Amino acid sequence: MNIQIFGTKRCFATKKAERYFKERRIKYHFIDLAERGLSKGELQSVRSAVGLDSLIDSLARDYKKLNMDRIIGSSVREDILLNNPGLYITPIVRNGKLATVGYQPDIWKTWES
């Protein structure tokens, strides 16, 4: 298992995800979205696993400011996400080509087998 957790240090759900993997002694790599966002390849990998719309936090501070509710084209939305990591729902947890958004212990449990 090659687990990556994308989130922020201040996010409660991200802390819960880290605790989930620590308690099971599963090694993971934490990437702070406040310091470094997802790369284009990482975004495409996660998007193919969960869909672009499930990554976007419509309650984020910048959502309305960036007119995300009016933008229809997925390539434009993707570009905005790459430049504004505060729009992601966190945590984003990757395991190779598999990924989840938010706290999803039931899905992570299936990765352990």
N, C-alpha and C positions, 0 to 999 in steps of 0.2 A: 504494500500500500504506500502510495506517495501522496500524502495529504498536504494541501495548501489551504490556508485560511486567509482570505482577504477580508479585512475589516478595519476598524479603528480601535484604538486603545480605550476610548471612552464609551464604546458601544456595549450595552449590557448583553445583548444576544451574542455578540462576538466573544465576550468573556465566557458565556455559558458554553459555546462551542469549543473553546480552548479547554475548558474544564472537562467536557465530555471526553476528549481525546487523551488528556492527561490522566484521568481516572482509569482509563483502559490501557495505559502505557503504550499508546500509539503515537509514534513520532509524527510531528507535523511541522510545517514551515509557515510562520505568520508573516504576512505582508501587510504593512500599515498603509491603507489607502490615502491617509492624510500626507504621507511622505512620497509614496510611489503608487500611481494608479495601475490599472491593468494595462498590459501591452495590447496591441491590436490582435495579435495571435491568441493571447489569453482570453480576450473578450469574445473572439469568434468561437473559440472552443466552448466557453461557458454558454454563449448564445445558442450554439447548436444543441447543447444538452438541456437547457431550460427555457429558451426563447428570450428574445430581447425585451419584451414588455414586462416579464416577470423580474427583470433586473432593476427596473426604474422605480424609484420611490416617489410617488406622486405627492407625498406630504413633505418632501424635502424643501428647504428654504429657497433654493434656486430653481425649483421646478417651474413655477409660474413666471419667474423673472426671465428665464431662458425660453419661455413660450413652448415648453415641451408638450403642453396639452393641445397645441395647434399644429405641431410638426407631424407630418404623416410619413414621409420617406424614412425607411429604416437606416439608410446610409447616413443621412443627416443626423438622426438620433444617435447613431453609433459614434459619429465624430464628436458630438456634444458630450456623450458619456466619457469618451477617452480624455477629454479636456476638463471634465468636471466630475471627479470621483465622488463628490458629495451627493450625487444623484443615485448612487447604488443603494439597493437594499442590502444590508449586511446581516450576518456574514455570508460571503460567497465561499463555499467549500468545494474544492476540486480534488478528485481522485482520478488522475489520468484523464480519460475522456468523459467521465461522469462528473456531475456537478449538482450542487443544491444552492438555493438562496434562502436565507433565514435559518432559524434553528430547526433542524430536521433530524433528530436522533433516530427516528424509525428507519429512515433511509440509510443513515450512516451505519446502523447495525447490520444491514444487509451487505455492506462493503467489507465487513470483518470476516465473512465466511470465505 
